[in-house]
Amino acid sequence: MMISDRDVLLVIDVQNDFCTGGALAVPGGENVVPAINRIAQKFTNVALTQDWHPADHVSFAPNHRGRQPFQTIELDYGTQVLWPTHCVQGTSGAEFHGDLDVTRASLVVRKGFRRQIDSYSALFENDHKTPTGLLGYLRERELKTVFIAGLALDFCVRFSAEDARKAGFQVAVIEDACRGIDLDGSVAATHRSFRELGISIVSLEAFL
């Protein structure tokens, strides 16, 4: 696959808390790191996202008396999954995985730092209107195609891909450089959404 200077690799939330031993471990999460490192070498433009929550964040189950992780509540912006406390600002769990090569990144987008709203997408928070700043970066740099890898396929990768596609970019998800949580059929729902929106699925092999 030929990569141009109008393409960008968007690496989603490859952080310690989403890897084995972390507070919200995605099964096999750390296995995406070697693939992402190899792919990133092909790109002039690389951006990273980093979940960056305050300890009292509204999405954390322990902040709601009587609630358990993976239950849902209704907030102003819709249904919110309650998660174990994870990626708290300044903790080791919020740091990028130690083997992830971050040297090629020209941008790090921190998301989920507002206490009252969660943020899955790299472009907008979960109200679908509060921007993270990434959309402006993509447009200012006149980038055209967004390749996405990272964690987790069925949440932050999915929402990022959907928002980028709706914003007018070509979008390709590198599925074998992602891992999913699969909560109540969420991986299958992700694949359906990608088909409906015209989001491509590509493999690591295409870059080698």
N, C-alpha and C positions, 0 to 999 in steps of 0.2 A: 504494500500500500504506500502510495506517495503522500507524504505530509507536506503541506505548504505553510508559508508564514502567515496564512489566514486561518490556520487551524489552532485550536487550543486544547490541551489536556487538562481536564478538571478532575482533581483527585479529592474524593469526598471522605473526610473524617477518619483517616487511618491513624487512630489514636489508641493509646494503651487500654482505655476502658472498653473499647470495642473488640479487643483481641483476647486470646485465651488468658484467663486469670483476672480479667478486668471486670468492672462492676456491671457492665451490660455487654458481655462477650457475644459477638456474632460467631457462630460455629465456623472454625477455621479462618477467622478474620485476618490473622497475621499472614496467611498464605497468599494474600494479594500483593504483599510487599515486593517480592522478587519480580513479579510480572510488571508491576507499576514502574519499578526502577528501570527495567529494560525498555519499556514503552517510552518513558519520559525522555530517554536519550534521543528519540526521533523528533522531538518537538522543540521549536523555538519558544513557544508560549506554554507555560505551565502555571496553573493556579491551584492552590490548596484551600480546603475549608477545614475549619476547626470548631467543633462544638465547644461552647465556652459559657457554661451556666453559673449563675450565682447559686449558693447553697440553698437558698429559699425559693428556688424556681418552682413555678406553678405546675410543671409537668412531673415533679418528683412525688411518687406515691407516699413516702414518709411525711411529706408536708400536708397530707390530708388524713385526718384522724379516721381510722377504721377502713381505710382503703388499702388495697394490695397492688403490687406491680402487675401491669398488663390489664387491669380494669380500666374502664373509661369513665370520663366525666364530660359534662357539657360546659363549655366556656363561651364567651361572647362570639368567638370566631368558629365555633363548631365543636365536634367531638374530639376530645383529647385523650390519647392513651397515657396512662400513668406509668412512668418508668422507674426502675431503681435509680437512686441517686448516682449520677455519672458525669464525667467531664466537668467537674467543678473547677472554676477559675483558679489557676495557680497550683493545682495538684498534679502529681505525677500521672494520674489517670487521664488528664486532659492533654498531656504532651503527645506529640506525634510518636508513633512507634520508632524505636531507636534505630531500626535498620532501614527506615524510609529515607531515601535520598531527597532532601529538601533543597539542595543547593541550586537546582534548576528553576525553582519557583520564583516568579516575578511578583506574585501576589498571594497573601494569606487572608482569607475572609473568615472572620470570627462571627459565629451566629449563635442565637439562643441566649444572648447575654441580657436581654430584657426580661425581668422577672415574671411579667404577666403574660408572656406569649412564647410558645415554642417555635422552633425554626428548623424544619426539615430541609427545605430547599436552599440551595446556594444563592438563589436570586431574590426570593421573597420569604418573609416569615409566614407563619401559618394562617394569618389573616388574608394572605394572597395579595396584599397591597403595600406592606411596609418593606421597602427595598433594603437589601444588604449592601448595595454598592457594586455588586459584581456586574449587573446588567450595564451600568454606565461604563465600566472598564471594558467589557466586550465590545461595546459600540464605539467607544473612543479609539480603541485599537483597530477598529474595522475588521474584527474577526468574524468568520462566516460559519465555521463548523466546530461544534463542541463535542469532543470525545470525553466520555465520563467513565471513571473507574472508582472503586472504593467501597465504602460501607455506609449503610447496608443497602443492598440492591433494592429491597422492597419498601424502603422508607426514604432516606435522604438522597440516594441515587435516583430513585423513581421521581421524587418531587422536583429535583433539580433538572432532570431530563425533560419532564413535562413542561416546566416553566420556561426552559430555554427554547423548546420547540414552539410553544405558544408565543414567545417573543420574536419568532421569525428566523431562528437559527436552524441550520441542519444539525441533527443530533444523532450521535452513535454511542451506544453503551457497549463497553468492552466486557462482556458478561463473565468471561473466565478471569477477569481482574476485579471481580466483585464477589461478595458473599451476602446471602440473605438471612433474615431472621425467620421468615415464614410464620407469621402470626395470623391464624385463622384464614389461611389460604391467600396470604398477601403476595406471595411470589407469583402465583397464577394470575392474580388480579393485575400485577405489574406487567406481565407479558401481554395481557389483553389490552391494557392501556397503551403500551408501546405500539402494538399493531394498529390501533385505532388512530393514533396521532402521527403515524409515519416515522417513528423513532427506530433507527436501525439497530440491530444486534450484530456486533462484530466479535471476532475472536483474537486472542493474543497472536495466533499464528500469522494473521494478516500483517503484523508489524515486524516479523522476524525475517 
